[in-house]
């Protein structure tokens, strides 16, 4: 349940969802399983629909459906929701129902459930839910999302990732995993790729920090925004950090108008620099290299009445997996992020004090974990978690049995440089 994706359907009952559609041989539930399997390129038997729950709110009555899918491990919710959200129109066509949102988000509409910070919490009941009709029945898990009016904070427990282990209240990490919880801190891009990570929640103050080592003067560094246009939920909020002629530029829309903040202080050529973005209801700041002088600190106010970044979509680094020009025309954005991707290396991405593990993107294209932009120094005694095929959006299957020291393994869009690695099958 914790690794489940979710869809909120519009204008359908639970009974209709599990009953064969007139004139067809299948139920909407059957067609949803098939659509998910085709999208993720897995067997239909590896897709489970286990929650079908009627929900009422001020906008009407909806049907919340939760599902899981797996190859070897179960796929992360961000990947499930991201892949289906990207193919929203195809999903609606396959199932024959209207979708309000992919990835049920009770915080997406500003001010509806919370005035300030908001996070989604998944609740599970031991009491099952049942749907009965004259011709079919369904018994599933009672799981639902509720909004909590707090900022999502890093877990207070110390968990060591990527094969690390706890020593005296600190993580002892394998080489190449340098974060406080053994996160991999760096990732490289070639100008035509991207990597997708879990979304962020709206907070009264959101602080984003990332270190850049660009190799070209122009490119989209980060995009947090819609994957598509849904007229039933026209939330247009987005954030984009890009480089224009070597200078950081921030585009931000809280849903009531786009602002553009351009940083005018040029950093030394060839040296990495840090960009920090601070989002608040009344002010937007962009700071380079922690400099508090007016020459290297940019400040503006959001447009219109909205005060928070409300986005129900993955965080995208290095570029965008969507056509931003097309989205910009549908949402009528005043400024549209560039379509050219970032070339260079990103490091130390933190959001609200959470360090992102860049080794586990949910979907990737043309990324680099150390092949071109400096070695990642991965010397694990087993295959690192991020090498699992299920972490990547591959069109086919890569079968690797071993890699010698210094060997490079590539498949379409992923390039990985290994030092010493063994595989236990």
N, C-alpha and C positions, 0 to 999 in steps of 0.2 A: 504494500500500500504506500509506503514511504517513497518508493521509486516509481510512482504512477504518474501518468499524464492525465489531463482532464479536458473536457469539452463541455461548454454550455450551449445546448440546443434551444432554439426558439420555436414556439408554436407547435409543440408535440407533447403528448402525454407518455407516461411510462408504459402504459398498456399498448399504445400504438408502436412504441419503440421495440417491444419484444414480440409483436404480432406480425404475421406475414402481411406485407403490403398488398392491397387489392390489385390484381392483374400481374403480380410478380410471384416468384417462387421463394423469395427470401424475405427476412425481416430487416429493418434498419440496423439492428444490432449485428446481424450477420454481415451486412454490407460494410459496416464500420470496421469490423475485424479484417475483412479482405482489403479495404482501403489502407488501413494502418500497415498491414503486412506488405503490401505493394510499395508503399512509401518508404518503409525501412528496409526493404529487400530481405525479409525474413519469412519463414513459413507461417501460414495462418494459425497453425497449432501453437505457435510461440506468442500469440497475442491473446491476452485475457481481458475481457470486459467484466468487471466485478462490482461496479456500483452504478445503479440507475436510480436517481433520486430527484423527486419533484422539489423545486425551490420556488418560493414566492418572494417577490420584493416589490418596491414601489413602481417598477417598470413593467410588472406583469408576472406571468408564470413561465418558468423555464425548466429544462430537464438537464441535470448535471450528471455526466457520465465519466467514470474513472476507468482507466485501463493500464495495463502494463505490457511490455514486450521485451523479449530477450533474444540474444544470440548465444554468447557464453554467459557473461553476467547479465543482469537486468539493466536495461538502458536507463540513464538518468532522466528525471522529469524534464530538464531543460532541453535535452535532445529530442525527446518525444514531442513536446509542445512546439519546439522550434521547427522541426521538420514538417509537422502537420500544419502549423500556422503559415509557413512559407507556401504551402500548397492548399490554401484555404478554399479556393474556388473548386479545385479538383475534389477535395474532401466533400464539399456540399453536393457536387454532382454525383459522386459515387454513392453517397448515403441517401440522397434525395431529401435532405432536410436543411433548414437554415441554421447557421451557426452564429451565435452571438459573440463567443470568444473561445479561443484555444488557449488553455492555461487559465483556469478559473481564478480570477483576481478580484477580490472584494475591495481593493484599494484603488482600482483603476479610475473610478469616477471621483474627482476631487471634491471633498467635503461631504460626500454621501454618508460615509460611516465614521470618518474621523476628521477633525478640524485641522490637526497638525500631522505628526508622524503616523505612519500606518504600515503594518506588516500582516501578511497572510499566515494563518496558522491552520494546519490540517488536524482535524479531530477525527478519532475513530471510536466507534461504539462496539461493544461486545454483542449487542443485539442486532441480528441480521435484518436486512430489509427484504421484503418479498413483493413480487408483482404477479398477480394472477389474472388470466383472461380465460375465455371459453376454450381456447385452443392451445394455450401455452402458459408457462410459468417461469419465473426467474427469482432466485434467491441469491442475494449478494451481500457485500460488506457495506455497512452504514458508515460512510466516510464523507466529510464535508469540510469546507474551508470557511473560516470566520476571520473578520478583520480585528486586529488588536491595535489600539492607538498608541503604539510605542515604536521607537526606531529599532530596526533589526540590528542586534549587536553581535560581535563575535562570541562564540561559545566560551564560557569561562574555563571549561575543562581543557587540559593540554593533551591534544591528540597528535601523535607523530605520524606523518604521511610518508609514502614512497619508501617503505622499508626502514624508516628511522625508528629509534627506540628511546625510551625515557631514561635519563641519567641525571639524578640530583635536580629534578624539576626543570630540566632542559632537554631538548631533543638532540640526540646524537644522530647525525644524518649521513647518508652515503654521499660521496663526492658528486657535485653537480646540483645537489638539492640544498640550497643555502638559506632558505627562509626559516623563520622561527619555528614552524611546524614541519620542516623539511619540504617546503614548497620549492618547485623549480621557478626561479625568478625571471628568467629571460626567454624571449622568443624572437625569431627573425622573420622578416617578410621581404618579398622580391618585387613588390609593386603591383601585383595582380592577384593577391590572395586575401585571406581573412581567417580568423579563429573566433569561434563563438563560445561564450562563457555564461554562467548563470546571471539572471537579471538582477537589478538592484531595486530596493524598496524606497518609497518616498519618505524622507525624514525632514524634520524641521531644519536641520543643517546636514548637508551631504558634502563630504570632503573627499575628493578624488586626487590621487597623486600618481604620476608615472614618469619614469626616466626614459629619455629618448636619445638614441644614437643614430640620427638620420644619415643616409648616404645619397639622398636626393632632396632638393629643396621643396618639392611639392608632394603632397600625399595625404590621404585620410588616415588618421591615427586611430580614432575611436568613434564608433557610432552606437548610440543607445536610442532606439526608436522603433516605430512600427515596422513589421515585416510586410504588411500589405494594407490596403484600404478596405475597411468594412463599414458600409453605410449604416449598419445597425448599431455600430459602436465607433463613431468617428472621432476617436481620441488621437490628436495630432502631435502630442508632446514628443520632443526629441532633443538630444544633445549630440553635437559632433565636434570633435577636436581635430584640426587639420593643420598642415603646414602649407603656407602660401609664400613663395619666394623666401623660404627659410625661416619664416616667422610664424609662431603659433597663432592660430585663429580659432576662437570658440563661437559656435553657433548654438543657440539655445531657444527653445520654445516650450513654455509651460502650458501650451494649449490655447493661448490667447494672443499670439504674435511672436515673431522671431526676432531675436537680437543678434548682433554680430559684434564680438569683442576682438580687436586685433592688437596683438602685443607688438610694440615697436622697438623694444630693446633687443638688438642682435647679439646672439650668443657667439662665443669663439668657435670658428670653423673647426670641425673635426673632434670637438669635445662633447661628451654627453651632457645633457642638461635635464633638469626636472621641471615638469609643469604641474602646478597644483591648482585645482579648481574647487572653489567653495560656493555651494549653492545654498541660498537662504531665501525666505519669502520675499524680502525687500531688496536684496542686493546679490549681485553675481560678481565674484572675483576670479581673476586668473593671475597667478604669481609664478614667475620663473626663477628657479634656483634659490628659493626662499628669500628673495630680495624684497624688502619692504619699501624701497624707494619708489617714488612716483614714476620714475623712468622705466621700471621693470615690474610694475604692478598695474593691472588693468581692472577697472571697476565699472559696473553698469547696473541698471535696474531692469527687472523683467517687464515685458509689455503686458498690458491688460490686467484683468482682475485676478487671474490664476497665480498661484504662489508655490506650486510644487511640480516636480518632474514625475509624471505618472506614466509609466511605460510597462506594458505587459509583453516583453520580448527580450531575447538574449542581448547581452553586452557583446558588441562586435569589435574586435581589434584588428588593425592592419588594413582594413578595407571594409566593404559591405557586401553581404550576400544577396542584396536586393538592388533593384534599379531605383536609385534615389531621385533621379530626374523625373521619373514617372510618378513616384510617390509625392514628390514636391508639387507637381502639377495638380494632383488630386486633393491634397491637403491645403493647397494654396500657400505654401511656405514662402515667406518673403525672401529668405536666403536658402539655397539648397547646397548641401555638402557636395564636394567634388567627387567624381567617380574614380579618379586615379588613386590607387592604393599606396600605402606607405612602403618605402624601401629603407631598410635598416633594422635596428634591434630595439625592442622595448624591454624594460626591466622594472622590477619593483612596483608593480601595480597594487595600490592599496585603495580601498574604498571604506570609509568610516572605520578605520583602524584594522580592517580585515585584509590580510595579504592574500592575493589571488595566486593559486597554484596554476601556473601557465602550462604545466605539463598535461593537463586533462581538459582540453577543449572538447566541446560537444559536437562540433563540426568544423572541418578545416579545409583550406585550399591553399596550396603553395606556401607552406610554412616551413620554418627552419629551426631545429632545436640544437644547432651548433655546427652545421656543415659549412656555412659560408661566413657567418658573422662571429665566429669564435667558438671554440669547443665548449660543449656542455659538460664535459668531463664525467660522463655517466660511467661508473665502474661498479655496477651492482652484480651480485652473485646470482641474480635471477632477472627475468625480463621485467623492466620497470612497468608500473601500471599503465602509463600512458602509451606503451607500445601495443597494448591489446587492440585487436582490430575493431572491437566494438566502440572504441573511443573516437573513431574516425568515420567520416562519411565516404566510404569507399564504394565505387561502383561495382567492384568485383572482389575477389578473395586473394589475399597475398599469403603465400605459404612459405615461411622462413624457418629453417631448421637450425641454422647457426650463422654466426658472423665472426670473422676473424678480427683481430685487433686492428683498428683503424679502418675497418670496412665501412662503406656507406650503403645504406639500404634505402632505395627510393621506390615509390609507387605513385604514379600520376602526380599527386600534389603534395606529398609528404616526404621530406628528406630528413633522415636521422643519422647522426654521426656517432658511432659507438667506439668506446675505448676497449673494454673487455666485457664480454657478455656471454652467458650460457643460457640455454633454454632447457627447462625440464618439462618434458611432455608426458 
